[in-house]
Amino acid sequence: MKRKVGRPPRIIVNGRARYGTYQHYCLDCKTEICREAIKCRSCSHKGIKRPDSLKRKLSKMRMGNKNPNWKGREITYMGLHTWIKRKYHLPKVCEKCGKKKPEWANKSGKYLRDRNDWIPLCRSCHMKYDKGRR
């Protein structure tokens, strides 16, 4: 007598019917996973502690032009201002009048990635400087 082979039992998971293929769940988030895994991909990397020395080393490996998002000379206006703020921290006072809260102003108008091409000025001095340069 031939034995009739049918489908495995039907299971409803996340509103979809599964036929015995996904009967295992992640231990942390309870999403369905394949039979061989214990945790899903997103949960398997949570909680990995790295020493500070390794974090610094990995960070330095991808700084500047080694970073895949580095744009080089095709950087935008806002991107260059963000870069200059991070790279060179602002002094506490304006270089011309001595007021507080300066911002980086470009000297040449060419917007180079060079510290000598930038000057810390307060907002009013920056506007006067840009107006006089035109």
KAVEN-V606365 format. One record per helix or strand of 3 or more residues. SS is the DSSP state (H for helix, E for strand). FROM is the first residue (numbers start at 0). TO is the last residue. Records with the same first field share a line. If there is no record, write none. Layout:
SS=FROM-TO  FROM-TO
This chain:
E=10-12  15-17  102-105  117-120
H=40-43  51-60  63-65  71-73  76-86  114-116  122-132
